[in-house]
Amino acid sequence: MKRTKVALIIAGAGTLSVVVGIILMLCEKSLQLSHMADIVTLFVLLGMAAGIVSFFFVGIGGVLKFVWHIARWGFVAVPFPICLLAVPVTFFIGLYVLLFVPILPVFSVHRKKMAGLA
C-alpha cells in the first residue's frame, strides 16, 4: 500500500511538471525569455522521469495492463485486416502518451489494490 501511495505522489508531481512545461511553452512568446525552451524541456523531462519512476514503484505489469485495455480498442475502431497492425501501434502510442500523464495508470492500479482486486 505504501508503494502505491508513494507512486501516486511521484506520478502527480510528474503530471504537474509536464502540465507546467506545456503551459510555459504556450506562454513562451508573451514572456520573451531567452532560455525558455531550456526551461520547458527541463519540466517535461522531469515529468517523464517521474512517470517512469512511478511506473516502477507501482509495478510495470499493472501499467502494461492499463495500456493493453486501451490498445484493445484498436480491434473495434479499425476494420479486420488493418486491426492486426492497429493494436500494437495503439499499444505503443498509449504507452508513450502515458509517460507524459503518469497519474492515470498509477491511480488505476492504486484503486484496484485498495479494492483488493490486484
C-alpha positions in Angstrom: 0.0 0.0 0.0 2.8 2.4 0.9 4.5 1.9 -2.5 1.3 2.8 -4.4 0.9 5.9 -2.3 4.4 7.0 -3.0 3.9 6.2 -6.7 0.8 8.4 -6.7 2.7 11.3 -5.2 5.5 10.9 -7.7 3.1 10.5 -10.6 1.1 13.6 -9.5 4.3 15.6 -9.4 5.3 14.3 -12.8 2.0 15.1 -14.4 2.1 18.6 -12.8 5.6 19.1 -14.1 4.5 18.2 -17.7 1.5 20.5 -17.5 3.6 23.4 -16.2 6.0 22.7 -19.1 3.2 22.8 -21.6 1.7 26.0 -20.2 5.2 27.6 -20.3 5.6 26.5 -23.9 2.3 28.1 -24.8 3.2 31.3 -23.0 6.7 31.4 -24.4 6.0 34.2 -26.9 4.4 36.5 -24.4 7.1 36.1 -21.7 10.1 36.9 -24.1 12.6 34.9 -22.1 15.8 33.9 -23.8 16.2 30.4 -22.3 12.5 29.5 -22.2 13.0 26.4 -24.4 15.5 25.0 -21.9 13.1 25.5 -19.0 10.2 23.9 -20.9 12.4 20.9 -21.8 13.6 20.6 -18.2 10.0 20.5 -16.9 8.8 18.0 -19.5 11.9 15.7 -19.0 11.5 15.8 -15.2 7.8 14.9 -15.6 8.7 11.9 -17.9 11.4 10.7 -15.5 8.9 10.9 -12.6 6.4 9.0 -14.7 8.9 6.2 -15.3 9.9 6.1 -11.6 6.3 5.9 -10.5 5.6 3.1 -13.0 8.4 1.0 -11.4 7.0 1.8 -7.9 3.5 0.7 -8.7 4.7 -2.2 -10.9 5.2 -2.3 -14.6 2.7 -5.1 -15.1 -0.2 -3.0 -13.9 0.8 -0.2 -16.2 1.1 -2.5 -19.1 -2.4 -4.0 -18.3 -3.8 -0.5 -18.3 -2.2 0.3 -21.7 -3.4 -3.1 -23.1 -7.0 -2.2 -22.2 -6.6 1.0 -24.3 -5.0 -0.9 -27.1 -7.8 -3.5 -27.4 -10.0 -0.7 -28.8 -7.9 -1.0 -31.9 -9.9 -4.1 -32.8 -13.1 -2.2 -32.5 -12.1 1.0 -34.2 -10.4 -0.4 -37.3 -11.6 -3.0 -39.9 -10.2 -6.5 -39.8 -7.0 -6.7 -41.8 -5.7 -3.4 -40.6 -6.6 -4.0 -36.9 -3.8 -6.6 -36.7 -1.4 -3.6 -37.1 -3.5 -1.1 -35.2 -3.4 -2.9 -31.9 0.5 -2.8 -31.5 0.6 0.7 -32.8 -2.1 1.8 -30.4 -0.3 0.0 -27.6 3.0 1.9 -28.1 1.3 5.2 -28.7 -0.7 4.7 -25.5 2.5 3.9 -23.6 4.2 7.0 -25.0 1.3 9.2 -24.0 1.1 7.8 -20.5 4.7 8.8 -20.0 3.5 12.4 -20.1 0.4 11.7 -17.9 1.5 9.1 -15.5 -1.2 9.7 -12.9 -3.8 7.8 -15.0 -2.4 4.2 -14.9 -0.8 4.7 -11.4 -4.2 5.8 -10.0 -5.9 2.9 -11.7 -3.5 0.4 -10.2 -3.8 2.1 -6.8 -7.6 1.9 -6.9 -7.5 -1.8 -7.8 -5.1 -2.5 -4.9 -7.3 -0.6 -2.5 -10.3 -2.6 -3.6 -8.3 -5.8 -3.3 -8.6 -6.7 -6.9 -4.9 -6.8 -7.7 
